[in-house]
Amino acid sequence: MRLRHSLAAAAGAAVLVLTVPGGSAYAAEGGFSYTYIDSSGEEEQVTLHDPPSGECVTLAEAAQEYSQPPAHSPKNRTDSFAIVFTNADCSGDEFTLRPHTGGGSERLKLRSVLFA
């Protein structure tokens, strides 16, 4: 009788494990905004809504190191820490912005971000 209950419990646990979504689908809830200079020299602002967590996000508007200036003035209004990087692909110098209220001035330059 105990063996039957143990097997049933193990089978139930296996079903739960297989039906729970993986961690890669998790997103930082909220918005992350930054400012960049467009091709005509005008400042534009972009907001990433519910960005993916644990994945490097290279900012398309600032990705090319030699032809585009880096983005600046990040504002982290997500529920996760945002680690901003001076280079694309989450490389170079880094700076961490706290959840909900983290931000940087025009002096904080970035080309990619990772939400942790």
Secondary structure, 3 states (H helix, E strand, C coil): CHHHHHHHHHHHHHHHHHHCCCHHHCECCEEEEEEEECCCCCEEEEEEECCECCCEEECHHHCCCCCCCCEEEEEEEECCCEEEEEEHHHEEEEEEECCCCEECCCCCEECEEEEC
